[in-house]
Amino acid sequence: MVVALSATATQSLHAAEKNIIFYIADDLGTELGCYGNKVIKTPNIDALAADGCVFTNAYATTASCSASRSVIMTGLHNHANGQYGHQHDTGHFSCYPNVVTLALPQVMKEAGYRTGIFGKHHVAPLAIFTYDVMVQEKGRNTIELAESAKKFITAKDEKPFIAYIATADPHRGGKQFDDVAGTPNPFGNLPKKKSYPGVTEVFYEPKDVIVPPWLPDTVESRAELAEYYQSVSRVDAGLGQLIKILREADLYDKTMIIVTSDHGMAFPGGKTTTYEPGLKVPMVVRNPYVQKRGIRNNALLSHVDLTPTMLDFAGGLDREKNAPIKPIDANAFWAERKLDKGENRGKRYNTYHGRTWLDILDKEEDPSRKTLYASHTFHEVQMYYPMRVVREGDMKLIWNIAYPLPYPFASDLWAASTWQGQLKKGKDAPYGVRTVGQYVQRPQFELYDLKYDPDEAKNLATDPAFAKELETLKTKLREFQKGMGDPWEQKWDYE
């Protein structure tokens, strides 16, 4: 008997192997089913986790949207790539031109890949971060976002693809519901429980949400968490649509899928901080060429690892040099584009700061990954508050360089009813494990033992019993800053 094949199925027989879907949400923490939240509905991410690997200790290097994406797309920390804050509006931060040598879309093209970006871009300069196909954000409809990538994903081409797909969810919306102070932010949700076309919205009641320890358990925070949950479920729906597209084109077992976020939740205490809720991100990966499934890996991972890992999967990483096999010549690249030689191109970085984790997707740990570094300098341009972080094992040090200053707020976090509800009660009002006053005015150093204090409630920096650990981490942090060329290293001497 002869079985007729559909056009899509016939096409898929010729589809290239080793494709990549990189699915990144905006302000998504680890409030997902596969990370232990029993209320939120994320069936597609959870199913992918069961069919792949969940990294339980994955971290952004900075909890700010634009700065974080520059790290993801370069494999370099911000003080090396030069993008310290927002690319848009008055921030106008941009990576150094010499970053082109390591930039994700450039090195993937050199590795023989078709490149496409769909949704939020938010990095500069465009000449470095140009993909073959670029589709701008389409609002909050994640089904439409997935469909916008379908033609690119299913194209009949001998080249494999990398599709960088970036949702606007679950970022806060531009204003409160009905623009009334004290009401919850909609997180992109439509009013009166309306749904976006093609999206089966999941609605939540404030009484049912799980309030994490770092937030106050108040009417305001529960109302905002209910809206946030709905937005997260929309992220999950978009992934479901992408997997449907892959399956229908017989590409699911030819495509590595990575699901992550630029940083943690958009609540005060998360986004823009260097506390765990700001830096910790989901990292769910399914590599179809790995046989073991349902792995939970506790290795310490960082966003700087992403570009070298994807390049490694593509066969384009020189593991010994930790650099592209076919590096881009920055001088030739910019000479062709007639960039003036007097332009500040930044230092030449020929190797990645991060390293590939492709070989540990079937393992539960990696003892060689014991140290993490993170930083923050700007979010919005007026929000200057430099922080540097080192974590060694379970011990974590935060250096608040400008500690005499009150902690500045991102405009949307300041307006959050979760924050405003406690602020009006005064500086002694509780805000998670801190008070309002403690959140705003921070000490120079914060030292936490995450094994016994995962919520970072007890600062050990002034405890004589931890003086040795404090000095060891200070030294380690300063050495890292020197090695990275971090300008704020000078602040150890004269701040």
C-alpha positions in Angstrom: 0.0 0.0 0.0 1.3 3.5 -0.9 0.8 6.1 1.8 0.4 9.6 0.5 2.5 12.2 2.3 1.3 15.7 3.0 3.3 18.6 1.7 4.5 19.4 5.1 5.6 15.8 5.9 7.3 15.5 2.5 9.1 18.8 3.2 10.2 17.6 6.6 12.1 14.6 5.1 14.6 17.1 3.8 14.7 19.4 6.9 18.0 20.0 8.4 19.1 18.4 11.7 20.1 20.2 14.9 17.8 23.2 14.8 17.4 25.5 17.8 14.3 27.2 19.3 15.4 29.7 22.0 12.2 30.8 23.8 12.8 33.7 26.2 10.1 35.3 28.3 10.2 38.8 29.7 10.4 39.0 33.6 9.5 35.4 34.2 10.7 33.9 37.5 10.6 30.3 38.5 6.9 30.3 39.3 6.2 27.3 37.1 4.7 23.9 37.7 8.0 22.2 37.0 9.7 24.4 39.6 7.2 23.4 42.3 4.3 25.9 42.0 1.2 23.8 42.4 -1.3 26.5 41.5 0.0 28.1 38.2 -0.9 26.3 35.0 2.1 25.7 32.7 1.4 22.3 31.1 3.6 22.8 28.0 6.7 24.0 29.9 6.1 21.2 32.4 5.8 18.6 29.7 9.0 19.8 28.0 10.7 19.6 31.4 9.6 16.0 31.8 10.9 15.3 28.3 14.2 17.0 28.8 16.3 18.7 31.6 15.4 21.3 34.3 18.3 23.3 35.6 17.4 24.2 39.2 20.2 26.8 39.7 20.2 28.9 36.5 20.9 32.6 36.9 20.8 35.8 34.9 23.9 37.9 35.3 21.8 41.1 35.7 18.1 41.6 36.5 17.5 44.2 33.9 15.9 43.4 30.5 18.1 45.1 27.9 21.4 44.5 29.8 20.5 40.9 30.4 19.8 40.2 26.7 23.1 41.7 25.7 24.8 39.1 27.9 22.7 36.3 26.5 23.6 37.3 22.9 27.3 37.8 23.5 28.4 35.4 26.3 30.1 38.4 27.9 29.3 40.2 31.2 28.0 43.7 30.8 31.2 45.4 32.0 32.9 43.7 29.0 30.2 44.1 26.3 29.4 47.7 27.3 25.6 47.6 27.5 25.0 48.5 31.1 21.3 49.5 30.8 18.3 49.9 28.5 18.9 50.2 24.8 15.8 52.1 24.2 14.6 55.7 24.9 17.0 58.0 26.9 19.1 55.1 28.1 20.6 54.4 24.6 23.1 51.9 25.9 24.8 49.8 23.3 27.4 47.0 23.1 30.9 47.9 22.0 31.5 47.3 18.2 34.2 44.7 18.8 31.6 42.4 20.4 30.7 41.4 16.9 33.5 38.7 17.2 31.3 36.7 19.6 27.8 37.8 19.0 25.1 35.1 18.7 23.6 35.9 15.3 27.0 36.4 13.7 28.7 33.3 14.9 25.6 31.1 14.2 25.6 32.4 10.6 29.3 31.5 10.4 28.4 28.0 11.7 26.0 27.6 8.7 22.7 28.5 10.3 19.7 30.4 9.2 18.9 33.0 11.9 15.6 34.5 12.9 14.4 36.7 15.8 10.7 37.1 16.6 9.5 39.4 19.3 11.5 41.5 21.7 15.0 42.5 20.5 16.2 45.2 22.9 20.0 45.2 22.2 22.3 47.4 20.1 24.0 48.1 17.8 21.7 46.6 15.2 24.5 45.9 12.8 25.9 43.3 15.3 22.6 41.8 16.3 21.0 41.5 12.9 19.3 38.2 12.1 18.3 37.0 8.6 14.6 37.3 9.5 13.5 39.9 12.0 9.9 40.2 13.2 9.0 42.8 15.8 6.9 42.3 18.9 3.2 41.6 18.3 1.8 42.6 21.6 0.8 40.0 24.1 -0.7 37.3 21.8 1.8 34.5 22.2 0.0 32.3 19.7 0.4 35.0 17.0 4.1 35.3 18.0 4.6 31.6 17.5 2.7 31.6 14.2 4.9 34.5 13.0 7.9 32.2 13.1 6.2 29.3 11.4 7.2 30.1 7.8 10.8 30.5 8.9 10.9 27.3 11.0 9.3 25.1 8.4 11.1 26.5 5.3 12.5 24.0 3.0 16.2 24.6 3.4 19.4 22.5 3.8 20.6 24.9 6.5 19.5 24.3 10.1 17.8 27.2 11.9 18.0 29.1 15.1 14.8 30.9 16.0 15.1 33.4 18.9 11.5 33.9 20.1 11.0 36.5 22.7 7.6 37.1 24.4 6.4 40.4 25.9 4.8 38.4 28.7 4.8 38.4 31.7 6.2 42.0 31.8 4.1 44.6 33.6 1.6 46.5 31.5 2.0 50.2 30.8 -0.6 51.2 33.5 -2.8 50.0 36.2 -6.2 48.6 35.4 -8.4 51.6 34.5 -5.3 53.7 35.3 -6.4 53.9 39.0 -3.7 54.0 41.6 -3.9 51.1 44.0 -5.4 48.7 41.5 -3.3 45.7 40.2 -1.2 46.0 37.1 -2.7 44.0 34.3 0.6 42.4 33.1 -0.7 42.6 29.6 -4.1 41.0 30.4 -7.2 42.3 28.8 -9.9 43.8 31.0 -13.1 42.0 32.0 -11.5 38.6 31.4 -11.4 38.9 27.7 -9.0 36.7 25.7 -6.6 37.4 22.9 -7.6 35.8 19.6 -6.6 32.1 19.6 -5.5 32.2 23.2 -7.3 30.1 25.8 -6.6 32.4 28.8 -6.2 30.9 32.3 -7.7 33.1 35.0 -6.7 33.0 38.7 -8.2 34.1 41.9 -6.1 36.2 44.4 -7.0 33.8 47.2 -5.4 30.9 45.4 -2.0 32.3 44.5 1.2 31.4 46.4 2.8 34.4 47.8 6.6 33.9 47.9 8.4 34.8 51.2 10.1 37.8 49.7 6.8 39.5 49.0 4.2 40.8 51.6 1.1 38.7 51.8 -1.3 41.5 51.2 -4.5 42.1 49.2 -2.4 44.1 46.8 0.3 41.6 46.2 -2.2 38.7 45.8 -4.2 40.7 43.2 -1.1 41.4 41.2 0.2 37.8 41.5 -3.2 36.6 40.0 -2.6 38.9 37.0 1.0 37.8 36.7 0.0 34.1 36.8 -2.4 34.7 33.9 0.4 36.3 31.8 2.7 33.4 32.6 0.1 30.9 31.4 0.1 32.9 28.1 3.9 32.3 27.8 3.2 28.6 28.2 0.5 28.7 25.5 3.0 30.2 23.1 5.5 27.4 23.7 2.7 24.9 23.2 2.0 26.4 19.8 5.7 26.3 18.8 5.8 22.6 19.8 2.7 22.0 17.7 4.4 23.6 14.7 7.5 21.5 15.2 5.6 18.3 15.5 3.4 18.9 12.5 6.5 19.6 10.4 8.3 16.5 11.9 10.9 18.8 13.4 10.4 18.2 17.1 13.1 15.5 17.2 15.5 17.6 15.1 15.3 20.7 17.3 16.8 21.7 20.7 14.4 23.8 22.7 15.6 26.2 25.4 13.1 28.0 27.6 14.3 30.7 29.9 13.8 34.3 30.9 15.8 37.5 30.9 15.6 37.7 34.7 13.1 37.2 37.6 9.7 38.6 38.4 8.7 42.2 37.9 8.0 42.9 41.6 10.0 45.0 44.0 12.5 42.5 45.5 12.9 40.7 42.2 13.6 42.6 39.0 16.5 45.1 39.2 17.8 43.5 42.4 20.7 41.1 42.8 18.6 39.0 45.3 17.7 35.5 44.3 14.2 36.4 43.0 15.8 38.9 40.6 18.6 36.7 39.3 17.2 33.2 39.4 15.6 32.1 36.1 14.0 29.1 34.6 16.1 27.0 32.3 14.3 24.1 30.7 16.0 22.3 27.9 15.1 19.5 25.6 17.9 18.2 23.4 16.4 15.5 21.1 19.8 13.9 20.7 20.1 13.2 24.5 18.5 9.9 25.5 17.9 10.5 29.2 14.7 12.4 30.0 13.2 14.0 33.1 16.6 15.2 34.5 16.8 17.7 37.3 20.3 19.3 37.3 21.5 21.4 40.2 24.6 22.8 38.6 25.2 26.6 38.8 24.5 28.0 35.3 24.7 31.5 34.1 23.3 33.5 31.1 26.9 33.9 29.9 26.8 30.2 29.1 24.0 30.4 26.5 25.8 31.6 23.4 28.7 29.2 23.7 26.3 26.3 24.4 24.1 27.0 21.3 27.3 27.5 19.2 28.6 24.2 20.6 25.3 22.4 19.6 25.8 23.9 16.1 29.3 22.5 15.9 30.8 25.9 15.7 32.6 26.1 19.1 36.3 25.5 19.6 36.0 24.0 23.1 39.7 24.3 23.8 39.8 28.0 23.1 36.2 28.6 24.3 35.7 30.6 21.1 34.1 30.3 17.7 35.8 28.0 15.3 35.1 30.7 12.7 35.5 34.0 14.5 34.4 37.2 12.9 37.1 39.7 12.1 35.9 42.8 13.8 38.2 45.1 11.8 37.1 43.7 8.5 33.4 43.7 9.6 33.5 47.4 10.5 35.7 48.5 7.7 33.1 47.1 5.3 30.5 49.2 7.1 32.7 52.3 7.1 32.8 52.7 10.9 35.3 55.5 11.7 38.5 54.1 13.2 38.3 56.8 15.9 35.1 55.2 17.2 35.4 53.6 20.6 35.1 49.9 19.7 35.9 48.5 23.1 38.4 45.9 23.9 38.9 42.8 21.8 37.3 39.8 23.5 38.1 36.6 21.6 36.8 34.1 24.1 33.5 33.7 26.0 33.1 34.3 29.7 30.6 31.5 29.9 31.1 27.8 28.9 29.0 25.2 27.3 26.7 23.0 29.3 25.8 20.8 26.4 27.4 17.7 27.9 25.5 17.8 31.3 22.0 17.6 30.0 21.8 14.0 31.1 23.4 14.6 34.5 22.1 15.8 37.9 25.1 17.9 38.8 28.4 19.3 37.7 30.8 19.8 40.6 33.1 22.0 38.4 30.4 24.7 38.4 30.8 26.2 41.9 31.0 30.0 41.2 28.7 32.6 39.8 29.1 36.3 39.2 26.5 38.9 38.7 26.1 42.7 38.5 23.8 45.6 38.1 24.6 49.2 37.2 21.6 50.8 35.5 18.0 49.9 34.5 16.4 53.1 33.3 19.2 55.7 32.9 18.2 57.6 36.1 18.3 54.4 38.1 22.0 54.3 39.0 22.8 51.8 41.7 25.9 49.6 41.0 26.0 46.2 42.6 28.5 43.4 42.2 27.9 39.8 43.3 29.9 36.6 43.7 28.5 33.3 44.8 30.8 30.4 45.8 28.9 27.3 46.6 26.1 28.3 49.0 27.8 31.6 50.1 26.7 34.8 48.3 28.2 38.2 48.7 26.5 41.4 47.4 28.5 44.6 47.3 26.2 47.6 47.2 28.8 50.1 45.8 26.6 53.2 46.2 25.1 52.1 49.5 24.7 55.6 51.0 22.1 56.2 48.3 18.5 55.1 48.7 17.8 52.2 46.4 16.2 53.6 43.2 13.1 52.1 41.6 12.2 51.2 38.1 9.2 53.3 37.2 6.8 50.3 36.9 8.0 48.8 40.1 7.5 52.0 42.0 4.0 52.3 40.7 3.2 48.7 41.7 0.3 48.5 44.1 2.2 45.7 45.9 4.9 48.3 46.8 2.7 51.3 47.3 0.4 49.4 49.6 3.3 48.9 52.1 5.0 52.2 51.4 2.1 54.1 52.7 2.3 52.2 56.0 5.8 53.6 56.7 9.4 52.5 56.7 8.8 49.9 59.5 6.1 48.1 57.5 7.0 44.5 56.5 8.0 43.8 53.0 8.7 40.1 52.7 11.7 39.2 54.8 12.6 42.9 55.1 11.0 46.2 56.1 10.2 48.9 53.6 13.1 50.9 55.2 15.5 48.1 54.9 14.6 47.5 51.3 15.3 51.2 50.4 18.4 51.8 52.5 20.9 48.9 52.1 24.2 48.1 53.8 27.5 48.2 51.9 27.9 44.4 52.0 25.3 41.6 52.2 26.5 38.1 52.9 24.1 35.1 52.9 24.3 31.4 53.4 21.8 30.2 50.8 21.8 26.6 52.2 20.3 27.7 55.5 18.8 31.0 54.4 17.5 30.7 50.8 15.3 33.8 51.3 18.3 36.0 52.2 16.7 37.1 55.4 19.9 37.2 57.7 22.8 39.3 56.6 26.0 37.7 57.9 28.4 40.5 56.8 28.7 41.9 60.3 28.8 38.6 62.1 32.4 37.9 63.4 31.8 34.2 62.9 31.7 34.8 59.1 34.6 37.3 58.9 36.8 34.8 57.0 34.1 34.0 54.4 33.4 37.7 53.9 37.1 38.6 53.2 37.5 35.5 50.9 34.6 36.5 48.8 35.6 40.2 48.7 39.0 39.1 47.4 37.5 36.8 44.8 35.0 39.4 43.6 37.7 42.1 43.2 40.0 39.7 41.3 37.1 38.9 39.0 36.5 42.6 38.4 40.1 43.2 37.6 40.2 40.3 35.2 37.0 41.4 33.5 38.1 45.1 33.2 35.2 46.2 35.3 35.6 50.0 35.8 33.8 49.8 39.2 36.8 47.8 40.5 38.3 51.1 41.4 35.6 51.8 43.9 37.2 49.4 46.3 39.8 52.1 46.9 37.9 55.3 46.9 34.1 54.8 47.2 
